[in-house]
Amino acid sequence: MEVTSTAPVTARVPAKVNLELRVGPLEDDGFHSLSTVFHAVDIHDEVSVRAADQWSVTTTGVGEDLVPDDDTNLALRAARLLATRVGTDDCLAIEVVKRIPVAGGMAGGSADAAAALVAVDAFWATGFSPRELQDMAARLGSDVPFALEGGTALGSGRGEHLVPVLTRGTFNWVFALHHEGLSTPAVYAECDRLRGNRAVPEPAPNAALMAALRAGDVDALAANLYNDLQDAACTLMPRLTETMTTGLASGALGAIVSGSGPTVAFLCADRTSALDLMVTLSASNICDEVVSASGPVHGAHLMHDLRRR
Ligand code: ATP
């Protein structure tokens, strides 16, 4: 293989929030079919790769102690998958700078996998098509394809089958973070437990949410935020209900648990309201950290190279 780059290559990748997450019945293989609307927001991780004598991954930044540095690291898995596809024995050192909360329901690990695919693809100038990268992404995890795409997209299957969703304008968000993580499998199990024997319909998107996004109607979007995992996450961590109540009483138009939690996302009328809410939530001590962000934004991309997207 011809190595076309020796300088490190860095890719940047956004976090996601699910504007809608509808969870179907538990299937025989232990998974659930989903209908979900992903939305990428401008909280970014960065993944850099450079040539090395052996494979390694190191992480610095938010939650660095919680991120594995062995073969279970999703950025490393992505890079090695790409190396296998290229057919090279060359190794890479991977550095991750984390700003996306770990185990926060914002798909940080999947994001790092997507960024690693983009960075390694550029580093080795593989020439893989976007479709081939998407197929590799889907093999790595059901949230990885969206992290490559970004924007706002409807996901079905396990979330890996994506269709872009038309949106107008920018939405302003405040995220209330809780350092105590929530395990995604535990939240799904709690959702199943709460449902008991109740019949669960096949998940389908809500037309009113799509219309709100198309129109850029922030009030209608706030009214249609929906997450089937929210009750389960709040049962496992009752503090989340209190966080949502406080944010809604302090000017947020809408509130939703992000993915399987424990991050709570608040939708605000504009940037000024978002900053006001950030100050109020920070002073309330109801959560461990508060960050503001806006979306939609581009998916994984090389630093200084948004023209390719
Ligand atoms: P999910 O996609 O299940 O919603 P999440 O957003 O809640 O995930 P992640 O930040 O993706 O949470 O982390 C989930 C777990 O994945 C972590 O506890 C961590 O052990 C593992 N993990 C593996 N690789 C990474 C990575 N590069 N960054 C963060 N976590 C990773």
py3Dmol code that shows the C-alpha trace and the ligand (Angstrom):
import py3Dmol

protein = """\
ATOM      1  CA  MET A   1       0.000   0.000   0.000  1.00  0.00           C
ATOM      2  CA  GLU A   2       1.196   3.457  -0.832  1.00  0.00           C
ATOM      3  CA  VAL A   3       1.286   5.719   2.226  1.00  0.00           C
ATOM      4  CA  THR A   4       0.435   9.181   0.994  1.00  0.00           C
ATOM      5  CA  SER A   5       0.560  11.063   4.292  1.00  0.00           C
ATOM      6  CA  THR A   6       3.018  11.019   7.160  1.00  0.00           C
ATOM      7  CA  ALA A   7       1.747  14.093   9.005  1.00  0.00           C
ATOM      8  CA  PRO A   8      -0.998  13.332  11.565  1.00  0.00           C
ATOM      9  CA  VAL A   9      -4.544  13.669  10.269  1.00  0.00           C
ATOM     10  CA  THR A  10      -7.354  14.902  12.528  1.00  0.00           C
ATOM     11  CA  ALA A  11     -11.100  14.499  12.129  1.00  0.00           C
ATOM     12  CA  ARG A  12     -13.797  16.238  14.131  1.00  0.00           C
ATOM     13  CA  VAL A  13     -17.168  14.687  14.928  1.00  0.00           C
ATOM     14  CA  PRO A  14     -20.339  15.957  16.616  1.00  0.00           C
ATOM     15  CA  ALA A  15     -22.500  14.580  19.419  1.00  0.00           C
ATOM     16  CA  LYS A  16     -26.121  13.670  18.731  1.00  0.00           C
ATOM     17  CA  VAL A  17     -29.418  14.096  20.480  1.00  0.00           C
ATOM     18  CA  ASN A  18     -32.475  12.044  19.520  1.00  0.00           C
ATOM     19  CA  LEU A  19     -35.389  14.413  18.870  1.00  0.00           C
ATOM     20  CA  GLU A  20     -37.650  11.386  18.715  1.00  0.00           C
ATOM     21  CA  LEU A  21     -36.857   7.856  19.851  1.00  0.00           C
ATOM     22  CA  ARG A  22     -39.588   5.276  19.356  1.00  0.00           C
ATOM     23  CA  VAL A  23     -38.708   1.782  20.540  1.00  0.00           C
ATOM     24  CA  GLY A  24     -40.484  -1.264  19.100  1.00  0.00           C
ATOM     25  CA  PRO A  25     -41.165  -4.558  20.859  1.00  0.00           C
ATOM     26  CA  LEU A  26     -38.306  -6.703  22.151  1.00  0.00           C
ATOM     27  CA  GLU A  27     -37.321  -9.047  19.319  1.00  0.00           C
ATOM     28  CA  ASP A  28     -36.118 -12.653  19.490  1.00  0.00           C
ATOM     29  CA  ASP A  29     -32.477 -11.593  19.037  1.00  0.00           C
ATOM     30  CA  GLY A  30     -32.733  -9.410  22.168  1.00  0.00           C
ATOM     31  CA  PHE A  31     -32.787  -6.119  20.231  1.00  0.00           C
ATOM     32  CA  HIS A  32     -35.539  -3.592  19.544  1.00  0.00           C
ATOM     33  CA  SER A  33     -36.411  -2.007  16.207  1.00  0.00           C
ATOM     34  CA  LEU A  34     -36.275   1.772  16.371  1.00  0.00           C
ATOM     35  CA  SER A  35     -37.671   4.786  14.644  1.00  0.00           C
ATOM     36  CA  THR A  36     -35.556   7.738  15.633  1.00  0.00           C
ATOM     37  CA  VAL A  37     -34.722  11.267  14.542  1.00  0.00           C
ATOM     38  CA  PHE A  38     -31.041  11.999  15.088  1.00  0.00           C
ATOM     39  CA  HIS A  39     -29.826  15.597  15.305  1.00  0.00           C
ATOM     40  CA  ALA A  40     -26.112  16.506  15.360  1.00  0.00           C
ATOM     41  CA  VAL A  41     -25.072  19.323  17.721  1.00  0.00           C
ATOM     42  CA  ASP A  42     -21.834  21.274  17.951  1.00  0.00           C
ATOM     43  CA  ILE A  43     -20.189  19.473  20.851  1.00  0.00           C
ATOM     44  CA  HIS A  44     -17.215  17.864  19.107  1.00  0.00           C
ATOM     45  CA  ASP A  45     -14.627  15.161  19.763  1.00  0.00           C
ATOM     46  CA  GLU A  46     -11.396  15.147  17.759  1.00  0.00           C
ATOM     47  CA  VAL A  47      -9.586  12.018  16.624  1.00  0.00           C
ATOM     48  CA  SER A  48      -6.006  12.206  15.291  1.00  0.00           C
ATOM     49  CA  VAL A  49      -4.041   9.384  13.696  1.00  0.00           C
ATOM     50  CA  ARG A  50      -0.340   9.019  12.925  1.00  0.00           C
ATOM     51  CA  ALA A  51       1.963   6.203  11.851  1.00  0.00           C
ATOM     52  CA  ALA A  52       3.355   4.092  14.719  1.00  0.00           C
ATOM     53  CA  ASP A  53       5.134   0.787  15.395  1.00  0.00           C
ATOM     54  CA  GLN A  54       2.104  -0.652  17.146  1.00  0.00           C
ATOM     55  CA  TRP A  55      -1.596   0.071  17.568  1.00  0.00           C
ATOM     56  CA  SER A  56      -2.562   2.363  20.462  1.00  0.00           C
ATOM     57  CA  VAL A  57      -5.284   4.753  21.550  1.00  0.00           C
ATOM     58  CA  THR A  58      -5.080   7.498  24.163  1.00  0.00           C
ATOM     59  CA  THR A  59      -7.837   9.812  25.350  1.00  0.00           C
ATOM     60  CA  THR A  60      -7.682  13.244  26.969  1.00  0.00           C
ATOM     61  CA  GLY A  61     -10.493  15.555  28.002  1.00  0.00           C
ATOM     62  CA  VAL A  62     -13.966  15.129  29.489  1.00  0.00           C
ATOM     63  CA  GLY A  63     -14.425  11.674  31.071  1.00  0.00           C
ATOM     64  CA  GLU A  64     -11.022  10.446  29.865  1.00  0.00           C
ATOM     65  CA  ASP A  65     -10.779   7.927  32.741  1.00  0.00           C
ATOM     66  CA  LEU A  66     -13.972   6.214  31.561  1.00  0.00           C
ATOM     67  CA  VAL A  67     -12.730   5.533  28.040  1.00  0.00           C
ATOM     68  CA  PRO A  68     -10.987   2.178  27.432  1.00  0.00           C
ATOM     69  CA  ASP A  69      -7.495   2.162  25.876  1.00  0.00           C
ATOM     70  CA  ASP A  70      -7.679  -1.460  24.717  1.00  0.00           C
ATOM     71  CA  ASP A  71      -9.246  -3.219  21.724  1.00  0.00           C
ATOM     72  CA  THR A  72     -12.756  -2.352  22.951  1.00  0.00           C
ATOM     73  CA  ASN A  73     -12.180   1.350  22.189  1.00  0.00           C
ATOM     74  CA  LEU A  74     -14.484   2.174  19.302  1.00  0.00           C
ATOM     75  CA  ALA A  75     -12.025   4.524  17.570  1.00  0.00           C
ATOM     76  CA  LEU A  76      -9.380   1.793  17.623  1.00  0.00           C
ATOM     77  CA  ARG A  77     -11.873  -0.806  16.376  1.00  0.00           C
ATOM     78  CA  ALA A  78     -12.842   1.481  13.506  1.00  0.00           C
ATOM     79  CA  ALA A  79      -9.223   2.138  12.512  1.00  0.00           C
ATOM     80  CA  ARG A  80      -8.380  -1.562  12.618  1.00  0.00           C
ATOM     81  CA  LEU A  81     -11.443  -2.469  10.570  1.00  0.00           C
ATOM     82  CA  LEU A  82     -10.319  -0.011   7.920  1.00  0.00           C
ATOM     83  CA  ALA A  83      -6.765  -1.409   8.035  1.00  0.00           C
ATOM     84  CA  THR A  84      -8.171  -4.898   7.453  1.00  0.00           C
ATOM     85  CA  ARG A  85     -10.207  -3.661   4.490  1.00  0.00           C
ATOM     86  CA  VAL A  86      -7.130  -1.938   3.040  1.00  0.00           C
ATOM     87  CA  GLY A  87      -5.099  -5.088   3.655  1.00  0.00           C
ATOM     88  CA  THR A  88      -2.215  -3.393   5.443  1.00  0.00           C
ATOM     89  CA  ASP A  89      -0.099  -4.467   8.433  1.00  0.00           C
ATOM     90  CA  ASP A  90       0.789  -0.835   9.173  1.00  0.00           C
ATOM     91  CA  CYS A  91      -0.146   0.427  12.640  1.00  0.00           C
ATOM     92  CA  LEU A  92      -1.452   3.761  13.861  1.00  0.00           C
ATOM     93  CA  ALA A  93      -1.370   5.734  17.119  1.00  0.00           C
ATOM     94  CA  ILE A  94      -4.797   7.277  17.745  1.00  0.00           C
ATOM     95  CA  GLU A  95      -5.388  10.290  19.972  1.00  0.00           C
ATOM     96  CA  VAL A  96      -8.912  11.225  21.032  1.00  0.00           C
ATOM     97  CA  VAL A  97      -9.764  14.609  22.511  1.00  0.00           C
ATOM     98  CA  LYS A  98     -13.132  14.211  24.234  1.00  0.00           C
ATOM     99  CA  ARG A  99     -15.742  16.874  24.755  1.00  0.00           C
ATOM    100  CA  ILE A 100     -18.785  14.636  24.223  1.00  0.00           C
ATOM    101  CA  PRO A 101     -19.848  13.271  27.624  1.00  0.00           C
ATOM    102  CA  VAL A 102     -18.962   9.581  28.063  1.00  0.00           C
ATOM    103  CA  ALA A 103     -21.957   7.248  28.612  1.00  0.00           C
ATOM    104  CA  GLY A 104     -24.188  10.318  28.342  1.00  0.00           C
ATOM    105  CA  GLY A 105     -26.612   9.121  25.660  1.00  0.00           C
ATOM    106  CA  MET A 106     -24.940  11.387  23.093  1.00  0.00           C
ATOM    107  CA  ALA A 107     -23.163   8.576  21.217  1.00  0.00           C
ATOM    108  CA  GLY A 108     -19.634   9.742  21.988  1.00  0.00           C
ATOM    109  CA  GLY A 109     -18.027   6.352  21.400  1.00  0.00           C
ATOM    110  CA  SER A 110     -19.837   5.956  18.070  1.00  0.00           C
ATOM    111  CA  ALA A 111     -18.763   9.475  17.149  1.00  0.00           C
ATOM    112  CA  ASP A 112     -15.119   8.571  17.762  1.00  0.00           C
ATOM    113  CA  ALA A 113     -15.508   5.511  15.550  1.00  0.00           C
ATOM    114  CA  ALA A 114     -16.875   7.682  12.728  1.00  0.00           C
ATOM    115  CA  ALA A 115     -14.075  10.235  13.152  1.00  0.00           C
ATOM    116  CA  ALA A 116     -11.480   7.441  13.119  1.00  0.00           C
ATOM    117  CA  LEU A 117     -12.910   6.119   9.822  1.00  0.00           C
ATOM    118  CA  VAL A 118     -12.660   9.588   8.266  1.00  0.00           C
ATOM    119  CA  ALA A 119      -9.154  10.285   9.625  1.00  0.00           C
ATOM    120  CA  VAL A 120      -7.693   6.882   8.703  1.00  0.00           C
ATOM    121  CA  ASP A 121      -9.365   6.962   5.292  1.00  0.00           C
ATOM    122  CA  ALA A 122      -7.637  10.292   4.596  1.00  0.00           C
ATOM    123  CA  PHE A 123      -4.319   9.233   6.176  1.00  0.00           C
ATOM    124  CA  TRP A 124      -4.005   6.214   3.921  1.00  0.00           C
ATOM    125  CA  ALA A 125      -5.819   7.837   0.966  1.00  0.00           C
ATOM    126  CA  THR A 126      -7.795   4.636   0.591  1.00  0.00           C
ATOM    127  CA  GLY A 127     -10.231   5.885  -2.027  1.00  0.00           C
ATOM    128  CA  PHE A 128     -13.181   4.136  -0.349  1.00  0.00           C
ATOM    129  CA  SER A 129     -16.517   5.570  -1.462  1.00  0.00           C
ATOM    130  CA  PRO A 130     -18.874   7.237   1.036  1.00  0.00           C
ATOM    131  CA  ARG A 131     -21.106   4.159   0.648  1.00  0.00           C
ATOM    132  CA  GLU A 132     -18.241   1.817   1.598  1.00  0.00           C
ATOM    133  CA  LEU A 133     -17.433   3.955   4.650  1.00  0.00           C
ATOM    134  CA  GLN A 134     -21.129   3.879   5.629  1.00  0.00           C
ATOM    135  CA  ASP A 135     -21.138   0.060   5.413  1.00  0.00           C
ATOM    136  CA  MET A 136     -18.086  -0.108   7.683  1.00  0.00           C
ATOM    137  CA  ALA A 137     -19.738   2.358  10.051  1.00  0.00           C
ATOM    138  CA  ALA A 138     -22.864   0.173  10.296  1.00  0.00           C
ATOM    139  CA  ARG A 139     -20.699  -2.834  11.192  1.00  0.00           C
ATOM    140  CA  LEU A 140     -19.147  -0.886  14.063  1.00  0.00           C
ATOM    141  CA  GLY A 141     -22.428   0.169  15.710  1.00  0.00           C
ATOM    142  CA  SER A 142     -25.894   1.421  14.925  1.00  0.00           C
ATOM    143  CA  ASP A 143     -25.151   5.064  15.859  1.00  0.00           C
ATOM    144  CA  VAL A 144     -21.917   5.226  13.814  1.00  0.00           C
ATOM    145  CA  PRO A 145     -23.518   5.833  10.363  1.00  0.00           C
ATOM    146  CA  PHE A 146     -25.300   8.926  11.680  1.00  0.00           C
ATOM    147  CA  ALA A 147     -22.091  10.278  13.218  1.00  0.00           C
ATOM    148  CA  LEU A 148     -20.565  10.093   9.719  1.00  0.00           C
ATOM    149  CA  GLU A 149     -23.543  11.857   8.114  1.00  0.00           C
ATOM    150  CA  GLY A 150     -24.533  14.462  10.709  1.00  0.00           C
ATOM    151  CA  GLY A 151     -27.309  16.978  10.096  1.00  0.00           C
ATOM    152  CA  THR A 152     -30.753  15.670  11.030  1.00  0.00           C
ATOM    153  CA  ALA A 153     -31.809  12.216   9.875  1.00  0.00           C
ATOM    154  CA  LEU A 154     -34.505   9.627  10.360  1.00  0.00           C
ATOM    155  CA  GLY A 155     -33.023   6.317  11.481  1.00  0.00           C
ATOM    156  CA  SER A 156     -34.774   2.937  11.275  1.00  0.00           C
ATOM    157  CA  GLY A 157     -33.778  -0.663  11.892  1.00  0.00           C
ATOM    158  CA  ARG A 158     -31.437  -0.331  14.852  1.00  0.00           C
ATOM    159  CA  GLY A 159     -30.885   3.302  13.778  1.00  0.00           C
ATOM    160  CA  GLU A 160     -28.377   2.500  11.029  1.00  0.00           C
ATOM    161  CA  HIS A 161     -30.715   2.968   8.025  1.00  0.00           C
ATOM    162  CA  LEU A 162     -30.726   6.717   7.489  1.00  0.00           C
ATOM    163  CA  VAL A 163     -32.783   9.168   5.482  1.00  0.00           C
ATOM    164  CA  PRO A 164     -31.910  12.879   5.712  1.00  0.00           C
ATOM    165  CA  VAL A 165     -34.610  15.104   7.211  1.00  0.00           C
ATOM    166  CA  LEU A 166     -35.231  18.573   5.831  1.00  0.00           C
ATOM    167  CA  THR A 167     -34.793  21.283   8.468  1.00  0.00           C
ATOM    168  CA  ARG A 168     -34.878  25.065   8.452  1.00  0.00           C
ATOM    169  CA  GLY A 169     -32.633  27.263  10.601  1.00  0.00           C
ATOM    170  CA  THR A 170     -30.657  26.481  13.720  1.00  0.00           C
ATOM    171  CA  PHE A 171     -31.971  25.149  17.030  1.00  0.00           C
ATOM    172  CA  ASN A 172     -30.495  26.224  20.368  1.00  0.00           C
ATOM    173  CA  TRP A 173     -29.978  23.590  23.048  1.00  0.00           C
ATOM    174  CA  VAL A 174     -28.810  23.356  26.636  1.00  0.00           C
ATOM    175  CA  PHE A 175     -27.549  20.000  27.889  1.00  0.00           C
ATOM    176  CA  ALA A 176     -27.635  19.108  31.582  1.00  0.00           C
ATOM    177  CA  LEU A 177     -24.963  16.468  32.207  1.00  0.00           C
ATOM    178  CA  HIS A 178     -24.842  13.972  35.064  1.00  0.00           C
ATOM    179  CA  HIS A 179     -21.478  12.396  35.779  1.00  0.00           C
ATOM    180  CA  GLU A 180     -23.058   9.191  37.049  1.00  0.00           C
ATOM    181  CA  GLY A 181     -23.497   7.225  33.768  1.00  0.00           C
ATOM    182  CA  LEU A 182     -26.499   5.128  32.714  1.00  0.00           C
ATOM    183  CA  SER A 183     -25.878   1.827  30.962  1.00  0.00           C
ATOM    184  CA  THR A 184     -27.759   1.654  27.640  1.00  0.00           C
ATOM    185  CA  PRO A 185     -28.662  -2.088  28.046  1.00  0.00           C
ATOM    186  CA  ALA A 186     -29.942  -1.408  31.587  1.00  0.00           C
ATOM    187  CA  VAL A 187     -32.227   1.377  30.310  1.00  0.00           C
ATOM    188  CA  TYR A 188     -33.658  -0.840  27.547  1.00  0.00           C
ATOM    189  CA  ALA A 189     -34.218  -3.631  30.098  1.00  0.00           C
ATOM    190  CA  GLU A 190     -36.040  -1.188  32.389  1.00  0.00           C
ATOM    191  CA  CYS A 191     -38.166  -0.021  29.442  1.00  0.00           C
ATOM    192  CA  ASP A 192     -39.165  -3.652  28.770  1.00  0.00           C
ATOM    193  CA  ARG A 193     -39.915  -4.173  32.468  1.00  0.00           C
ATOM    194  CA  LEU A 194     -42.137  -1.064  32.638  1.00  0.00           C
ATOM    195  CA  ARG A 195     -44.007  -2.182  29.499  1.00  0.00           C
ATOM    196  CA  GLY A 196     -44.721  -5.602  31.010  1.00  0.00           C
ATOM    197  CA  ASN A 197     -47.102  -7.575  28.794  1.00  0.00           C
ATOM    198  CA  ARG A 198     -48.519  -4.475  27.075  1.00  0.00           C
ATOM    199  CA  ALA A 199     -48.668  -4.765  23.263  1.00  0.00           C
ATOM    200  CA  VAL A 200     -46.047  -2.465  21.699  1.00  0.00           C
ATOM    201  CA  PRO A 201     -46.651  -1.134  18.161  1.00  0.00           C
ATOM    202  CA  GLU A 202     -43.978  -1.150  15.454  1.00  0.00           C
ATOM    203  CA  PRO A 203     -42.216   2.215  15.783  1.00  0.00           C
ATOM    204  CA  ALA A 204     -43.035   4.916  13.216  1.00  0.00           C
ATOM    205  CA  PRO A 205     -42.069   8.585  12.922  1.00  0.00           C
ATOM    206  CA  ASN A 206     -44.414  11.398  13.929  1.00  0.00           C
ATOM    207  CA  ALA A 207     -45.432  13.605  10.984  1.00  0.00           C
ATOM    208  CA  ALA A 208     -45.900  16.634  13.266  1.00  0.00           C
ATOM    209  CA  LEU A 209     -42.227  16.502  14.301  1.00  0.00           C
ATOM    210  CA  MET A 210     -41.123  16.339  10.650  1.00  0.00           C
ATOM    211  CA  ALA A 211     -43.340  19.309   9.804  1.00  0.00           C
ATOM    212  CA  ALA A 212     -41.888  21.308  12.726  1.00  0.00           C
ATOM    213  CA  LEU A 213     -38.338  20.628  11.521  1.00  0.00           C
ATOM    214  CA  ARG A 214     -39.199  21.510   7.920  1.00  0.00           C
ATOM    215  CA  ALA A 215     -40.767  24.790   9.027  1.00  0.00           C
ATOM    216  CA  GLY A 216     -38.050  25.608  11.567  1.00  0.00           C
ATOM    217  CA  ASP A 217     -40.882  25.960  14.114  1.00  0.00           C
ATOM    218  CA  VAL A 218     -39.152  25.736  17.487  1.00  0.00           C
ATOM    219  CA  ASP A 219     -42.398  25.741  19.531  1.00  0.00           C
ATOM    220  CA  ALA A 220     -43.849  22.853  17.507  1.00  0.00           C
ATOM    221  CA  LEU A 221     -40.548  20.993  17.754  1.00  0.00           C
ATOM    222  CA  ALA A 222     -40.531  21.433  21.539  1.00  0.00           C
ATOM    223  CA  ALA A 223     -44.104  20.099  21.734  1.00  0.00           C
ATOM    224  CA  ASN A 224     -43.196  16.987  19.723  1.00  0.00           C
ATOM    225  CA  LEU A 225     -39.923  15.892  21.353  1.00  0.00           C
ATOM    226  CA  TYR A 226     -40.462  12.269  22.368  1.00  0.00           C
ATOM    227  CA  ASN A 227     -38.394   9.454  23.863  1.00  0.00           C
ATOM    228  CA  ASP A 228     -39.746   5.985  24.698  1.00  0.00           C
ATOM    229  CA  LEU A 229     -36.709   5.415  26.963  1.00  0.00           C
ATOM    230  CA  GLN A 230     -37.345   8.508  29.061  1.00  0.00           C
ATOM    231  CA  ASP A 231     -39.534   6.894  31.738  1.00  0.00           C
ATOM    232  CA  ALA A 232     -37.026   4.058  32.116  1.00  0.00           C
ATOM    233  CA  ALA A 233     -34.083   6.449  32.444  1.00  0.00           C
ATOM    234  CA  CYS A 234     -35.993   8.561  34.992  1.00  0.00           C
ATOM    235  CA  THR A 235     -36.983   5.478  36.988  1.00  0.00           C
ATOM    236  CA  LEU A 236     -33.351   4.392  37.196  1.00  0.00           C
ATOM    237  CA  MET A 237     -32.193   7.940  37.959  1.00  0.00           C
ATOM    238  CA  PRO A 238     -35.050   9.973  39.550  1.00  0.00           C
ATOM    239  CA  ARG A 239     -32.825  13.041  39.532  1.00  0.00           C
ATOM    240  CA  LEU A 240     -33.535  13.362  35.797  1.00  0.00           C
ATOM    241  CA  THR A 241     -37.218  14.184  36.407  1.00  0.00           C
ATOM    242  CA  GLU A 242     -36.174  16.946  38.797  1.00  0.00           C
ATOM    243  CA  THR A 243     -33.677  18.277  36.237  1.00  0.00           C
ATOM    244  CA  MET A 244     -36.361  18.378  33.520  1.00  0.00           C
ATOM    245  CA  THR A 245     -38.881  20.093  35.810  1.00  0.00           C
ATOM    246  CA  THR A 246     -36.320  22.728  36.816  1.00  0.00           C
ATOM    247  CA  GLY A 247     -35.312  23.468  33.206  1.00  0.00           C
ATOM    248  CA  LEU A 248     -38.922  23.744  32.015  1.00  0.00           C
ATOM    249  CA  ALA A 249     -39.727  26.097  34.902  1.00  0.00           C
ATOM    250  CA  SER A 250     -36.684  28.204  33.970  1.00  0.00           C
ATOM    251  CA  GLY A 251     -37.564  29.077  30.380  1.00  0.00           C
ATOM    252  CA  ALA A 252     -36.899  25.949  28.279  1.00  0.00           C
ATOM    253  CA  LEU A 253     -39.549  25.356  25.609  1.00  0.00           C
ATOM    254  CA  GLY A 254     -39.097  21.586  25.748  1.00  0.00           C
ATOM    255  CA  ALA A 255     -37.078  18.907  27.536  1.00  0.00           C
ATOM    256  CA  ILE A 256     -36.085  15.361  26.634  1.00  0.00           C
ATOM    257  CA  VAL A 257     -33.720  12.707  27.950  1.00  0.00           C
ATOM    258  CA  SER A 258     -31.040  12.270  25.284  1.00  0.00           C
ATOM    259  CA  GLY A 259     -31.030   8.689  23.976  1.00  0.00           C
ATOM    260  CA  SER A 260     -30.717   6.344  26.954  1.00  0.00           C
ATOM    261  CA  GLY A 261     -29.636   9.240  29.208  1.00  0.00           C
ATOM    262  CA  PRO A 262     -28.593  10.488  31.625  1.00  0.00           C
ATOM    263  CA  THR A 263     -28.052  13.738  29.699  1.00  0.00           C
ATOM    264  CA  VAL A 264     -31.151  15.958  29.567  1.00  0.00           C
ATOM    265  CA  ALA A 265     -31.555  18.183  26.488  1.00  0.00           C
ATOM    266  CA  PHE A 266     -33.499  21.456  26.713  1.00  0.00           C
ATOM    267  CA  LEU A 267     -34.720  23.227  23.581  1.00  0.00           C
ATOM    268  CA  CYS A 268     -34.670  27.021  23.892  1.00  0.00           C
ATOM    269  CA  ALA A 269     -36.335  29.802  21.917  1.00  0.00           C
ATOM    270  CA  ASP A 270     -33.023  31.418  20.928  1.00  0.00           C
ATOM    271  CA  ARG A 271     -29.379  31.773  21.924  1.00  0.00           C
ATOM    272  CA  THR A 272     -30.084  34.344  24.641  1.00  0.00           C
ATOM    273  CA  SER A 273     -32.658  32.086  26.341  1.00  0.00           C
ATOM    274  CA  ALA A 274     -30.186  29.211  26.110  1.00  0.00           C
ATOM    275  CA  LEU A 275     -27.497  31.245  27.870  1.00  0.00           C
ATOM    276  CA  ASP A 276     -30.000  32.361  30.554  1.00  0.00           C
ATOM    277  CA  LEU A 277     -31.041  28.744  31.131  1.00  0.00           C
ATOM    278  CA  MET A 278     -27.392  27.682  31.362  1.00  0.00           C
ATOM    279  CA  VAL A 279     -26.801  30.184  34.154  1.00  0.00           C
ATOM    280  CA  THR A 280     -29.948  29.135  36.051  1.00  0.00           C
ATOM    281  CA  LEU A 281     -29.221  25.411  35.784  1.00  0.00           C
ATOM    282  CA  SER A 282     -25.571  25.878  36.757  1.00  0.00           C
ATOM    283  CA  ALA A 283     -26.627  27.803  39.875  1.00  0.00           C
ATOM    284  CA  SER A 284     -29.274  25.200  40.797  1.00  0.00           C
ATOM    285  CA  ASN A 285     -26.735  22.378  41.325  1.00  0.00           C
ATOM    286  CA  ILE A 286     -29.381  19.975  40.034  1.00  0.00           C
ATOM    287  CA  CYS A 287     -26.936  18.474  37.543  1.00  0.00           C
ATOM    288  CA  ASP A 288     -23.147  18.136  37.408  1.00  0.00           C
ATOM    289  CA  GLU A 289     -22.390  20.276  34.354  1.00  0.00           C
ATOM    290  CA  VAL A 290     -24.256  22.410  31.834  1.00  0.00           C
ATOM    291  CA  VAL A 291     -23.273  23.079  28.206  1.00  0.00           C
ATOM    292  CA  SER A 292     -25.026  24.896  25.389  1.00  0.00           C
ATOM    293  CA  ALA A 293     -24.893  23.830  21.749  1.00  0.00           C
ATOM    294  CA  SER A 294     -26.704  24.333  18.486  1.00  0.00           C
ATOM    295  CA  GLY A 295     -27.685  22.089  15.626  1.00  0.00           C
ATOM    296  CA  PRO A 296     -27.859  20.738  13.070  1.00  0.00           C
ATOM    297  CA  VAL A 297     -24.146  20.521  12.188  1.00  0.00           C
ATOM    298  CA  HIS A 298     -22.069  18.438   9.766  1.00  0.00           C
ATOM    299  CA  GLY A 299     -21.055  14.878  10.584  1.00  0.00           C
ATOM    300  CA  ALA A 300     -17.464  13.608  10.898  1.00  0.00           C
ATOM    301  CA  HIS A 301     -15.095  15.681   8.776  1.00  0.00           C
ATOM    302  CA  LEU A 302     -11.414  16.406   8.438  1.00  0.00           C
ATOM    303  CA  MET A 303     -10.300  19.479  10.337  1.00  0.00           C
ATOM    304  CA  HIS A 304     -10.293  22.505   8.012  1.00  0.00           C
ATOM    305  CA  ASP A 305     -12.048  20.475   5.314  1.00  0.00           C
ATOM    306  CA  LEU A 306     -15.786  21.049   5.484  1.00  0.00           C
ATOM    307  CA  ARG A 307     -15.831  21.562   1.699  1.00  0.00           C
ATOM    308  CA  ARG A 308     -15.850  17.772   1.183  1.00  0.00           C
ATOM    309  CA  ARG A 309     -19.168  17.345   3.038  1.00  0.00           C
TER     310      ARG A 309
END
"""
ligand_1 = """\
31
ATP
P -24.843 4.928 23.359
O -24.327 4.961 21.933
O -25.044 3.542 23.884
O -25.988 5.860 23.612
P -23.461 6.672 25.085
O -23.483 7.892 24.274
O -24.388 6.625 26.239
O -23.636 5.415 24.188
P -20.600 6.457 24.985
O -19.955 7.745 25.338
O -20.640 6.080 23.559
O -22.038 6.436 25.640
O -19.890 5.333 25.857
C -20.463 4.075 26.128
C -19.351 3.149 26.592
O -18.537 2.845 25.461
C -18.420 3.785 27.605
O -18.790 3.426 28.891
C -17.039 3.267 27.242
O -16.636 2.252 28.119
C -17.179 2.633 25.861
N -16.309 3.260 24.830
C -15.574 2.596 23.920
N -14.905 3.439 23.113
C -15.204 4.673 23.509
C -14.816 5.951 23.053
N -13.961 6.138 22.041
N -15.360 7.009 23.677
C -16.251 6.820 24.702
N -16.610 5.638 25.181
C -16.111 4.557 24.590
"""
view = py3Dmol.view(width=600, height=400)
view.addModel(protein, "pdb")
view.setStyle({"model": 0}, {"cartoon": {"style": "trace"}})
view.addModel(ligand_1, "xyz")
view.setStyle({"model": 1}, {"stick": {}})
view.zoomTo()
view.show()
